Amino acid sequence: MKKVDFNLKIITPLFMGGASKQPELRTQSFNGVIRYWFRLLGGTKELENKLFGTAGSTSQKGMVKIQIEENNFKPQKFEKYFNDKGYVIQGNGINYIGFSLDQRFKNEKNENKEQREFIVQDQYQDFKITFHFHPFLKEDEIKVFLSSFWCSLYLGNFGSRSRRGFGSIISTNNPNFNEILKDFKLKFVIDEDVGQWYKKQLEYIKTVYEWKPFENTPSVFHNLNIYIVDFSKNVKEWVDDVQKGRNGRYLIKEWKKGNKWQELDFMGFLLAAFRSYYKPDYDNVKGLLLGRKQNFKVERMIFGLPLNFYFSSIKKTKEFSSVRRPSPLIFKIVQFNNKNYGLFLTFIPNSSHQFNFLEENKIIDYNVEHPDFTALENFIKSLEKFKIIRKVL
């Protein structure tokens, strides 16, 4: 049986576990994420079932066995940042994107408020993953699987809050593929300018297989955009520009930097400041709670559902929780020459390939229409305008 080994490094907190949520590296979770990226690449349903298996009355195992050999790690509770009075710091990016991982609003022990545990990565936790390929798999099919795995590492993340950059994992070795494959040149370690490296690897993956996008599903080769974040930028002018006409007691205007995960913290702040008291959503949802009946869109929904609003002025909450949908915006942290780089990845429909954020028959709430991609596009355009990000793909 052919096999290949990867040495992997966890570089942002990984919240992966079973039903009890106890931290563990699970082969099922890796299989699921790799399968997801196989679909976004555009492999056939037949090959998907062959590689990853099927469920139901005709269930069968996939032809790739995953084995994980982990180093010892100590679970650690995720903690928000609190001020001197013990309250959650507004304007901290980690607090914003990790809101559900530590559900406390005050720095005190509370058995009713969940604090998720994660796999410690302060020293960049390493582990090994091995893929064993069934003898019946063809070389081209193995290449497809490894290309999907590359995407799971460098376009996605693993575990809870993966869309917001938690569970970022990279490879620290380029296996000797010649032992199992002929002429497979995909690189799993960044060895040049990050933007150029991404372009070259995705161009190569495009040649590995005759990819065809799934109907109404985002496509890596038709809808993906990649942007590198410049962490050196002073964002005050950007904040003033995107928040024109907004006001509110808790308006997020300044980055309250923490002492961990700086890149993720900064990216979280950017999204928090852009969404804070976002118009017209703020006025529309408040109007709904005050009894206005007009139809409207909640543009912020494009960043993911469910979505909650709280209006301190009227002391009312509105939850949009009947539908779940992941965000077409992904945070990614990678490393090159011992330096961390932050990436924003977006999937936007276009004339080349269309897809909907929500299925047409999904009902969000009374009088609430499906969102379009306007808010996401405006977020990216605003960051480009102030050169906080640059497009590489």
C-alpha positions in Angstrom: 0.0 0.0 0.0 1.4 3.4 -1.0 1.7 6.0 1.7 2.9 9.6 2.3 3.8 11.4 5.5 3.4 15.1 6.4 4.8 16.9 9.4 2.2 19.5 10.3 2.4 22.6 12.6 -0.6 24.2 14.3 -0.1 28.0 14.3 -3.4 29.3 15.7 -5.6 27.7 18.4 -7.2 24.5 17.2 -10.7 23.7 18.5 -11.1 20.1 17.3 -12.9 17.4 19.3 -15.8 15.0 19.5 -19.2 15.3 20.9 -17.8 16.3 24.4 -15.7 19.0 22.7 -12.5 17.7 24.5 -9.5 18.7 22.3 -8.3 15.9 20.1 -6.9 15.4 16.6 -9.6 13.4 14.8 -9.1 11.6 11.5 -12.9 12.1 10.7 -12.5 15.8 11.0 -9.5 15.9 8.7 -11.3 13.7 6.2 -14.3 16.0 6.2 -12.3 19.2 5.6 -10.3 17.6 2.8 -13.5 16.3 1.2 -15.0 19.8 1.4 -12.1 21.3 -0.5 -12.3 18.4 -3.1 -15.9 19.7 -3.8 -14.8 23.3 -4.1 -12.0 22.3 -6.5 -14.6 20.5 -8.7 -14.0 16.8 -8.6 -16.8 14.3 -9.7 -19.2 12.8 -7.2 -18.1 9.3 -8.3 -14.4 10.1 -7.4 -15.5 11.8 -4.2 -17.2 8.6 -3.0 -14.2 6.5 -4.0 -11.7 8.7 -2.1 -13.7 9.6 0.9 -16.4 6.9 1.2 -20.2 7.0 1.4 -22.8 6.8 4.2 -26.3 5.4 4.3 -27.7 1.9 3.4 -24.9 1.4 0.8 -22.1 2.9 2.9 -18.5 2.1 2.0 -15.1 3.2 3.3 -13.0 5.6 1.3 -9.8 4.3 -0.3 -7.6 6.6 1.7 -6.8 5.7 5.3 -5.7 8.6 7.6 -3.4 8.0 10.5 -2.4 10.7 13.0 0.6 10.5 15.3 0.5 13.4 17.7 3.0 14.7 20.2 1.8 15.1 23.7 -0.2 18.3 24.2 -1.9 20.0 27.1 -5.4 21.4 26.6 -5.8 25.0 27.5 -8.9 27.0 28.1 -9.6 29.9 25.7 -9.8 33.2 27.4 -11.0 36.6 26.2 -9.3 39.8 27.0 -10.8 41.8 29.9 -10.2 45.4 31.2 -9.3 46.4 34.7 -12.9 46.3 35.8 -13.2 42.7 34.5 -15.4 43.4 31.5 -14.7 42.2 27.9 -12.6 44.7 26.0 -14.4 46.1 23.0 -12.1 46.6 19.9 -10.0 43.5 20.6 -10.1 41.3 17.4 -9.6 38.0 19.3 -12.6 38.8 21.5 -14.7 39.5 18.4 -13.9 36.5 16.3 -13.7 34.2 19.3 -16.9 35.4 21.0 -18.4 31.9 21.1 -15.3 30.2 22.4 -15.4 32.0 25.7 -19.0 33.1 26.4 -18.2 35.1 29.5 -18.9 38.8 29.5 -17.0 39.3 32.8 -13.7 37.9 34.0 -15.1 35.6 36.7 -15.7 31.9 37.0 -19.1 31.1 35.6 -20.1 27.4 35.2 -23.0 28.4 32.9 -20.7 30.1 30.4 -18.7 27.8 28.1 -15.0 28.2 27.7 -13.7 25.9 25.0 -10.4 24.1 25.3 -7.9 24.1 22.5 -4.7 22.4 21.5 -1.9 24.5 22.8 0.1 26.1 20.1 2.2 28.7 21.9 5.3 26.7 20.9 3.7 25.8 17.5 2.4 22.3 18.2 3.7 19.7 15.8 2.2 16.3 14.7 2.4 13.9 11.9 -0.3 12.8 9.5 0.0 9.8 7.2 -2.2 8.9 4.2 -2.4 5.3 3.2 -3.7 4.8 -0.4 -5.6 1.7 -1.5 -3.8 -0.3 -4.2 -6.8 0.1 -6.5 -6.3 3.9 -6.6 -4.8 5.3 -9.7 -1.9 7.8 -9.6 -4.1 10.6 -10.9 -6.6 9.9 -8.2 -3.9 10.1 -5.5 -2.8 13.4 -7.0 -6.4 14.7 -6.7 -6.6 13.7 -3.1 -3.2 15.4 -2.3 -4.3 18.6 -4.2 -7.5 18.6 -2.0 -5.3 18.2 1.1 -3.1 21.2 0.0 -6.3 23.3 -0.3 -7.4 22.2 3.2 -4.1 23.4 4.6 -3.5 26.6 2.6 -7.0 27.8 1.8 -8.9 26.6 4.8 -8.5 25.8 8.5 -9.7 23.1 10.9 -12.1 22.8 13.8 -14.5 25.4 15.3 -14.3 29.0 14.1 -12.1 27.9 11.2 -13.5 30.5 8.9 -12.1 33.1 11.3 -8.6 31.8 11.3 -8.6 29.4 14.2 -7.2 26.0 13.5 -4.6 27.2 11.0 -2.3 24.4 10.1 0.7 24.3 7.7 3.1 21.6 6.5 6.8 21.8 7.5 8.0 19.2 4.9 7.7 18.5 1.2 7.4 14.7 1.0 9.4 12.8 -1.6 6.4 12.1 -3.8 8.7 10.2 -6.3 8.3 7.2 -4.0 4.6 6.8 -4.8 3.9 9.1 -7.8 5.4 10.0 -11.1 6.0 13.7 -11.8 4.0 15.3 -9.0 5.3 18.8 -8.3 3.0 20.3 -5.8 4.8 22.1 -3.0 3.6 22.0 0.6 6.2 24.4 2.1 6.3 28.1 1.2 9.7 28.8 -0.3 9.3 32.2 -2.0 7.1 35.3 -2.0 3.8 34.2 -0.5 1.6 35.6 -3.3 3.7 34.1 -6.1 3.9 30.7 -4.3 0.1 30.6 -4.1 -0.3 31.4 -7.7 2.1 28.7 -8.8 0.6 26.0 -6.7 -3.0 26.7 -7.7 -1.9 26.9 -11.4 -0.3 23.5 -11.0 -3.4 22.0 -9.2 -5.5 23.2 -12.1 -3.5 20.8 -14.4 -3.8 17.8 -12.2 -7.5 16.9 -13.1 -10.3 18.0 -15.3 -12.1 20.0 -12.6 -15.7 21.0 -13.1 -17.5 23.2 -10.5 -20.5 21.8 -8.7 -23.8 23.5 -9.4 -24.5 26.4 -7.0 -21.2 25.7 -5.1 -18.3 28.1 -4.8 -15.4 27.2 -7.1 -11.7 27.6 -6.3 -10.8 28.2 -10.0 -13.7 30.5 -10.7 -14.7 32.4 -7.5 -11.6 32.5 -5.2 -9.8 35.8 -4.5 -6.8 36.0 -2.1 -5.5 39.1 -0.4 -2.4 39.5 1.8 -2.8 41.8 4.9 -0.3 44.5 5.7 0.0 44.6 9.5 2.1 47.7 9.5 -0.7 50.0 8.5 -2.2 52.6 10.7 -5.9 52.0 10.2 -7.4 55.2 11.7 -8.1 56.8 8.4 -9.7 53.6 7.2 -11.9 53.4 10.3 -13.0 57.1 9.9 -13.9 56.4 6.2 -15.9 53.2 6.6 -17.7 54.5 9.7 -19.0 57.8 8.3 -22.5 58.6 9.6 -22.3 55.9 12.3 -22.6 56.4 16.0 -23.3 54.3 19.1 -22.2 53.6 22.6 -20.2 50.6 21.6 -18.9 51.7 18.2 -15.6 49.9 17.6 -13.1 52.6 16.4 -9.7 51.6 17.9 -7.7 48.3 17.9 -7.3 47.1 21.5 -4.4 44.8 20.8 -3.8 41.7 22.9 -0.5 39.9 23.5 -1.3 36.7 21.6 -2.0 35.8 18.0 -1.3 39.4 16.8 -2.1 38.8 13.1 -5.4 37.1 13.8 -6.2 39.8 16.4 -5.6 42.6 13.8 -7.7 40.9 11.1 -10.5 40.3 13.6 -10.4 44.0 14.5 -10.8 45.0 10.8 -13.9 42.9 10.5 -15.3 44.2 13.8 -14.8 47.8 13.0 -16.3 47.4 9.5 -19.4 45.7 10.9 -19.9 47.8 14.0 -23.2 49.7 13.8 -23.2 48.8 10.0 -25.8 50.7 8.0 -28.5 50.2 6.8 -28.6 46.9 8.9 -28.5 48.7 12.2 -31.5 51.0 11.4 -33.5 48.2 9.6 -33.3 45.6 12.3 -34.0 48.2 15.0 -37.0 49.3 13.0 -38.2 45.7 12.8 -38.1 45.5 16.6 -40.0 48.8 16.8 -42.8 47.4 14.7 -42.0 48.6 11.1 -43.1 46.0 8.5 -41.1 46.9 5.4 -39.1 44.2 3.5 -35.4 44.6 3.8 -32.0 42.9 3.5 -29.5 42.5 6.4 -26.3 42.9 4.4 -24.1 41.7 7.3 -25.6 38.2 6.9 -23.1 37.6 4.1 -20.5 37.3 6.8 -22.3 34.2 8.1 -25.5 33.0 9.8 -26.8 32.8 12.5 -26.5 36.5 13.4 -27.5 38.3 16.6 -28.2 42.0 17.3 -28.5 43.8 20.6 -29.8 47.4 20.9 -28.8 48.9 24.2 -30.9 52.0 23.5 -34.2 50.0 23.5 -32.8 47.0 25.5 -33.9 44.5 22.8 -32.2 41.6 21.1 -32.9 40.2 17.6 -31.6 36.7 16.6 -31.5 35.4 13.1 -30.9 31.8 13.9 -33.3 29.7 11.8 -30.7 29.3 9.0 -27.0 28.3 9.3 -24.6 29.3 6.5 -20.8 29.7 6.6 -19.2 32.9 5.5 -17.6 33.3 2.1 -14.8 35.2 3.8 -12.0 33.1 5.3 -9.1 34.2 7.5 -5.8 32.3 7.0 -2.5 32.6 8.8 0.6 31.0 7.1 4.4 31.2 7.8 7.4 31.9 5.6 10.9 32.4 6.9 9.5 32.3 10.5 7.2 35.3 9.8 3.5 35.1 10.0 1.3 36.3 7.1 -2.4 36.9 7.2 -4.7 36.3 4.2 -8.3 37.2 3.5 -9.9 34.7 1.1 -13.2 35.4 -0.5 -15.6 33.5 -2.8 -17.6 35.8 -5.0 -20.1 34.7 -7.7 -19.4 36.1 -11.2 -20.2 35.5 -14.9 -17.8 32.5 -15.0 -19.6 30.6 -12.2 -22.7 31.6 -10.2 -23.7 30.4 -6.8 -26.2 31.6 -4.1 -25.4 32.4 -0.5 -28.6 30.6 0.5 -30.9 28.2 -1.2 -33.9 29.9 -2.6 -36.4 28.0 -0.3 -34.6 29.1 2.9 -36.7 31.5 5.0 -34.5 33.7 7.2 -37.2 35.7 9.1 -40.4 37.7 8.6 -39.8 40.5 6.0 -36.1 39.7 5.7 -34.8 39.0 2.2 -31.7 37.0 1.3 -28.5 39.1 1.4 -26.3 39.7 -1.6 -22.5 40.0 -1.6 -22.4 43.9 -1.3 -21.1 44.1 2.3 -18.3 41.6 1.6 -17.3 43.4 -1.6 -17.4 46.8 0.2 -15.2 45.4 3.0 -12.5 44.3 0.6 -12.7 47.4 -1.5 -12.3 49.6 1.5 -9.2 47.8 2.7 -7.7 47.9 -0.8 -8.4 51.7 -1.0 -6.2 52.3 2.1 -3.6 49.7 1.0 -4.3 47.5 4.1 -4.5 44.5 1.8 -3.1 43.7 -1.6 -4.6 41.2 -4.0 -2.4 38.3 -5.1 -5.0 36.1 -6.9 
